[in-house]
Amino acid sequence: MLYSVHTDAAVSVTETPVQSAICEPSTGGSVSADDEEITIKGYAYSGGGRGIVRVDLSLDGGKTWFNPELNTNSELFKS
């Protein structure tokens, strides 16, 4: 059975919201407060063909935020 699609009543989905995750340190992991630099690894996907231009990161549950340096030189980012 074929269903008729009413395109005038449907919303076109052309972009997805930013999706991201922190992969390292892992959930429950810890870092030393004495460290001057901490490497945090993860990913972000923007959809719509646009790249990630900024990441907001909080280390205190959202009380304060900062923009870490991004490394986008990986081959993974090339289409």
C-alpha positions as CSV (number, residue, x, y, z in Angstrom):
1,M,0.0,0.0,0.0
2,L,1.4,3.4,-0.9
3,Y,0.7,6.5,1.2
4,S,0.3,9.9,-0.2
5,V,2.7,12.5,1.2
6,H,1.3,15.9,1.7
7,T,4.5,18.1,1.2
8,D,2.6,21.3,1.9
9,A,1.8,20.1,5.5
10,A,5.3,18.8,6.2
11,V,8.3,20.7,7.6
12,S,11.5,20.3,5.7
13,V,14.4,19.1,7.8
14,T,17.5,20.5,6.2
15,E,19.8,21.1,9.1
16,T,20.6,19.3,12.4
17,P,21.6,21.0,15.6
18,V,25.2,20.7,16.8
19,Q,25.9,17.4,18.4
20,S,29.0,16.9,20.6
21,A,30.6,14.8,23.2
22,I,33.7,14.7,25.4
23,C,35.5,11.4,25.1
24,E,38.6,12.0,27.3
25,P,38.9,12.2,30.2
26,S,36.1,9.6,30.4
27,T,33.1,9.9,32.6
28,G,34.2,9.6,36.2
29,G,37.8,10.3,35.3
30,S,39.8,13.0,37.0
31,V,42.6,15.4,36.3
32,S,45.0,17.1,38.7
33,A,44.2,20.7,39.8
34,D,48.0,21.2,39.7
35,D,48.2,20.6,35.9
36,E,48.8,23.8,34.0
37,E,47.4,22.3,30.8
38,I,44.8,19.6,30.3
39,T,44.0,17.8,27.0
40,I,40.3,17.2,26.5
41,K,39.3,15.1,23.5
42,G,35.9,14.8,21.9
43,Y,34.0,15.6,18.8
44,A,31.4,18.0,17.4
45,Y,29.2,17.8,14.3
46,S,27.4,20.9,13.1
47,G,25.3,19.6,10.2
48,G,24.3,21.9,7.3
49,G,27.9,21.8,5.9
50,R,29.2,24.3,8.4
51,G,32.3,23.7,10.5
52,I,32.6,24.1,14.2
53,V,33.9,27.6,15.0
54,R,33.8,27.6,18.8
55,V,33.5,25.2,21.7
56,D,32.2,26.4,25.1
57,L,33.6,24.4,28.0
58,S,32.8,24.5,31.7
59,L,34.9,22.7,34.4
60,D,32.6,23.7,37.3
61,G,29.2,22.5,36.3
62,G,28.3,25.5,34.2
63,K,29.1,28.3,36.7
64,T,31.8,29.7,34.4
65,W,32.6,29.0,30.7
66,F,35.6,29.4,28.5
67,N,36.6,28.7,24.9
68,P,39.4,26.2,24.6
69,E,41.9,26.0,21.7
70,L,40.5,23.7,19.0
71,N,42.6,21.2,17.0
72,T,40.9,20.9,13.6
73,N,44.0,19.7,11.6
74,S,43.0,16.0,11.6
75,E,42.3,14.1,8.4
76,L,39.0,13.2,10.0
77,F,37.7,16.7,9.3
78,K,38.3,16.6,5.6
79,S,35.5,15.7,3.3
